């Protein structure tokens, strides 16, 4: 079914990661409209993909969600160029600064991260967060993970410290990470536990 997406082939990556802003003191907002998978039809088997393609081609109310879900499924199956092109199509129909665009960037960031494109993932997450009035709770641990993977260790610890400042009883305990991050892989939780250990060793001062 992914052959149907050949017209969208071509690498449409997010811009390279840039310098991050300084972490804020607290990040309390749950940001449920942004930090969630985009699903038009539950499932990922061939029958679901066929339905999503028809929904995308017909247009209508859920067509944009179908495009985003197909983008995710493409990248999850290793068809990175197709997935990025579909994400670009979905982003092109989303208003600048809208929650819809931010949700697309958040989801694309995770797909880029899982594809090994950590720099591009961080840039997508930065755009999902940029110019927000709220301070989303997903930002500190997610930024910390990406920065740690990029060997930007001091920055990773500084961002993790923002999570600890927000909820000291949660983020200072490595045993709590599986419950806090149930959708993360065990490997990613292990990496974040390394950031936590580095934070414990030398907690950065605020401000």
N, C-alpha and C positions, 0 to 999 in steps of 0.2 A: 504493500500500500504506500510505502514511502516514495515509490517511484513517482507517484502523483505530485510530489513536491519538487520535482526536478526544476521546475520553472523558478523556484526560489533559491536555487543553489548559489553559493558564493559566500565568502566569509564576511560577516557583518559584525565585527567585534565592537565591544565597548572601548572607549578611549583608554589609553594606558593610565595606570594609577597615578594620582597626583598627591601632593602633600595633604595630609589630613588636617582638619581643624583641631584645635585643642579640645580635649574632652570637657564636657560640662560637669557640673558637680553631681547631678542626679539624673536618672533615666527611669521614670516611673510609668510612662505610657505604654499600654499593652499593644497598641497599633494593630489590632486584629484585622482591619481592612487591608493592611499591606502585607503583614508577615504571615501569609497563609498560601497554600497551593491554590492555583487557579484550576478549577475543575468544572467542565461543562457536563460531562457524562462520567460517572464513576466507572473505573476499570482501565485496563491497559492492554487487553487482548486484541486480536485482529478484528473481531466484531465491533469492539468499541472504537477502534481506529477508523473503520469503515463509516460508522455513524458520525464520528467527528468530522471526517472529510466531507460527508454530505451536508452536515450542518454548516461547515465553513463555506462550501460552495453555494448553498442556498442564501446565505446571509441571514439577517434577522437578529432577534433579541440576543441569542447566545453564541452567535458566530465568532465574536471576538474572543470569548472564553475558549471556544473550540480551537482557534488558531494558537492561543497560548498553551493549551494543553498538548496540542500536537507538537509544538516547539519543544516542550519538556520531554515528551516521549521520543522525539527524534534524537535529542541529545543523550537521553538515557540509553538509547540503543547504539550510540556511537556515531550517529549521523550529525556531527557537530555543525557542519556548514549549513545543512538543511535547517537544523534547529535555530541557529542564529539568524538565518534569513527569515524564518517564520516569526521569531521574536521581533525582528526589525519591522516586519509587516504589522504586527500587533501594536508595537510602540508608535508607529506612524499614525495610527487611528486614535491614539490616546492624547487628551489635552495636556499641554505642558503644565507641570506642577500638580496634576490630578492624582488622587489616590489610586486610580486605575493604572496610571503610568508607573507610580512608585511600586505597586504590587508586581507589575511586569519586571521591573528592574530587580526587585528583591528575589523573585523566582529565577530570573536569568542569572543573577549572581550565584545562586546555589548551583545551577546547572554548569556554569563556567567553572566554579570551584571543583565540582566533581569531575569535570573534564581535565583537570590539572592546570587550568588557566587562572591561577590565584590572583595575579595582578589585575587581570580584567574583572574578576569577580569582585575584588575590593573596590574597583572603580564603579561598578554597577551598584554596589551597596552604598557607596558614597553618594551617588546620584539619587538613590531611593531616600536617603536621609537629608539631602541638601535643602536648606532654606525651610526647615520645618519649625513651626511654633512649638510643637510638642517635642519631647525627648524620648524616643521609643526605647523600650527595654531590650529589644533585640540587638541594638547597636553595639554596646560595649563588648559582650562576649563574641559577637560575630566579627567585629573589627579585630579584636584581640586574637582570634583564631587565625585570620588571614595574615595579620602582621607577623605572628609567630612563625607561620609557614614560610613567609618571605624573609625570615631571619632579621626582622626589624623588632628585636626583642624588647628594647626599652619602650618603644611605642606600644607594643602589645601589652606590657605590664601596666602602662599608664591608662590604657583603655579598660583593662580588667579592673583596675582600681576603682573606676567609675561604677562598675557593677557592684563591687563590694560596698562602696559608699551608699549606694541606693538601698541594698538589702544585705547588710552585714551578716545576718544569721544564715542567709542562703549561700552566698557566693564565696564565703571564706572556708567552706567545708567541702572537700573533694568528694565525699560520700554522697553529697546532695546533687551532684551534676547529672546523674542519670534521670532523676526525677525532674530537674529543671530543664533538661534538654532531651526529651524522649525521642524526638525525631532526628537527632544527630546520630551519626555512626559511633560505634565504640572507639574507633581510631581517633575521631575528631574530639570526643570527650576526653580521651587520653591526652591529646595535644593540649587541650584547654587546661587539664589538670597540671600540665607542666608550666603553663602560664601562672596558674594559681600558686604553684610552689615557688616560682620566681618572685611573685608578689609577696609571699610570706617572708621570703629571705630579705627583701629590701622594699618595703611598701613606700611608694612615692608620696611625697607630701602634697597637701592641697591647701591653698591654690598653688 
